């Protein structure tokens, strides 16, 4: 094909194999950021327009416009533009920017609640259709839930479940649209359909044939979406501008059809750099034009919008979309995968200013080029908008063409998906173990009616024995609940286009999660190393704890408590693996909470570590606020001990440090931050959100939000505009440890 002129390699030309194309064609870059170009006049005008729309959206209460009549599909809306004459990459979810689409297939009640929260009302006929004729994912799930599942969900011992919102966490390989064109992809899927079902028509074969036909319909609709915007995407992209546009249209189709909690992008920058580099070498593109295309592409990713309910916003605050883009990393052949596009994508934080989306994720390795390391550090210090994930611990599991879904979940692009599972509350599970399955807040019997602990002082061995039994119960209930959710999501809200842009035979993971990790760890440490006295109500239910003496606290590089943390994860994961999963998905877990650490804390009573009822948990795998008192490196060392092999869905660590702790001048700060990242990676630490700011900045932004329209901070696994958080969540962020020394 003429579109492939100048490209090397053979295997990728005969089969869908984007990795082979990348490995054969990408150009490493070891230089500095001196080549980067500033924003063009068109970019500045467009971003000024976006900032004005952002202000209008804030003034309007958080939503500027919402579709209440047209159900969103790949082809449901006409073309939408900011300024067609200025945009080099085009396309919105509806016919205009900032208008949120109507996506009721996950649940009509959620669509109605999201609309009502912002003063809108869904067309009664739409509500009638989805209540009386077209069953939704949410309805299917609650039809299958048992009373025990409902009680556990209500209590918060299992919560945040994707039963009232789209599951997300699936990454279509949108690069395939640019490299092959849609017609080639249709032919490949037709081959798979032809080869499916030649033997026994078992339920899994029947389901796969139906799904493949849905995927084929979605691919044809994707071509139609291209036509709506004036493009023929049936054929491969011919140049860099088309490659960005074709790829974006693939992603746009996904977000028009699904409102999953995380609609991640994948690993596109190195792929797209191949097209940019070819055009630069052929003299048909300048560096200024290349950066403009990147800026406009990223601008579109920043403007992904979904209609969300108040309950959803409490779990995932700040309107996140997790358009996660994975940058850098090392190839299996030992070559680093940093290109000029790696710099260009991060440079959008300068040209457009800081922003939480796309969720820029650097796949860090100690072997990355030094110039790129210090550039990343510089951008983190300036913007606090980047997260880092350890490529050296992920590559042995997932190869060199994986991306990050949502926050910390690695998956091979086009070859793997996950069934997102939210979190089990292990702090509350510990309280259930102490109280024989009785909820400490409602006093209802939620867990199994085991013998409670009746002694005045808690004995470590007895607590561990009862905790172990309660974890048997919670993991079985948790996995059964997730099996229902994902069965129904496949049935009533299937991700047609995302799955069409994957291999037909893929690896599925059942991604469980842990909340209250450091609370549970410190509680066990307090019971083991101090004396913990129980305080009971009139019915003998333990409702408070008095700690006599001190105990080692997680986050200070103390093996006495850090070993408890490691063993807790291993115990939980071992029990998770005993349970059958839907579609034989591989068991994984994460230690990640998003901003739901606040919600989980509200649902959990006083805990033996001294935390008060209702107080937020620490986010992810973080130590509890203020307890990591031995400096930044000790805190990082504790978290780095958590073994990735037992938490393959990720281990989130959100780290904040004041600028002066990194050094007196910018160059020293950049070197020290890069060195710190190298040290954390070398110790096996998986993930690090990095915030570099002073507490006074956050306090001023809380008091004067109008002064900080783009103030971006990293929270558990994603970034957020600080002023979009609720007051309660802002207070939680402000209360977190901000290290003032290394």
Protein Blocks (a to p, Z undefined) as FASTA:
>chain_A
ZZlgoiacjklmmpccfklmmmmmpccdfbdfklpccddfklmmmmmmmmmmmmmmmmno
opabdcfkbccdfklpccddfblmlpmbgcdfblbehiacddfklomklmmmmmmmnopa
cdfklmmmmmmmmccfklmmmmmpcfklmmmmmnopaghiaflbcfkjpacdfklmmmno
pmlmmmmmmmmmmmgopaccdfklmmmmmmmmmmmmmmmmmmmmmmmnopafkbccfbfk
lmmmmmmmmmmmmmmmpccfbdcfbjaklmmmmmmmmmmmnopacfklmmmmmmmmmmmm
mmgccdddfklmmmmghiiahiacdeejjdfkopacbdfklmmmmmmmmmnopafbdcdd
ddddfkbcfklmmmmmmmmmmnopaccddfklmmmmnojadccehjlmccdehiaccdde
hjadfklmmmmmmnnopafklopafbccddddfbfbdcfklmmmmmmmmmmmmmmmmmmm
mmmmmmmmmmmmccfklmmmpcfbdcdddddddehklmmmmmmmmmmmmccdddddfkop
afbdcdedjdddehihpaklmmmmmmmmmmmmmmmmmpccehhiacdddddekjmlmmmm
mmpccdfkopaghiacdehjbccehkamnbjklmmmmmmmpcfklmmnopcddddddfkl
nojbfklmmmmmmmmmmmmmmnopabdcdddddfklmmmmmmmmmlmmmbccddehiacd
fklpcfklmmmmmmpccdfbZZ
